[in-house]
Amino acid sequence: MNGSTSQIVTTIGDGVRLGDVVTIGGNLHTVTNVRRVAGGRRVLEFADGNVYVLGAALPIQVMRTSHTRVRLVAGRDGLARMALS
């Protein structure tokens, strides 16, 4: 069994991760690649083929999804328990 939660996070260019979703010009873009270029800037490549150059220290809001895996494990008493990982 798997689940996921999404949250809005404010980060800087250095903190953008693969899979983050950013809003640029009112459009949502999913980050598929992040590269460092001259001056410490980051080039964000998106699933739709667009790119965006972001300053390393420029704050940006991203929607970040974290995946939670739920599994059953045996407890000491022999009963099944749910564990999150």
LINNOR-V797610 format. One record per residue. PSI is psi in whole degrees, -180 to 180 (NA if undefined). Layout:
BEGIN
psi->PSI
psi->PSI
END
This chain:
BEGIN
psi->134
psi->154
psi->167
psi->153
psi->146
psi->145
psi->154
psi->127
psi->137
psi->124
psi->-180
psi->174
psi->-39
psi->-21
psi->0
psi->134
psi->161
psi->138
psi->-14
psi->150
psi->125
psi->153
psi->121
psi->123
psi->30
psi->0
psi->140
psi->136
psi->131
psi->127
psi->124
psi->-16
psi->143
psi->125
psi->147
psi->136
psi->-179
psi->144
psi->11
psi->4
psi->165
psi->137
psi->118
psi->124
psi->139
psi->161
psi->-28
psi->5
psi->-11
psi->159
psi->158
psi->133
psi->128
psi->132
psi->145
psi->-33
psi->5
psi->124
psi->142
psi->143
psi->134
psi->152
psi->121
psi->131
psi->129
psi->135
psi->136
psi->129
psi->128
psi->129
psi->158
psi->135
psi->155
psi->130
psi->172
psi->-29
psi->3
psi->-6
psi->151
psi->140
psi->154
psi->137
psi->137
psi->138
psi->NA
END
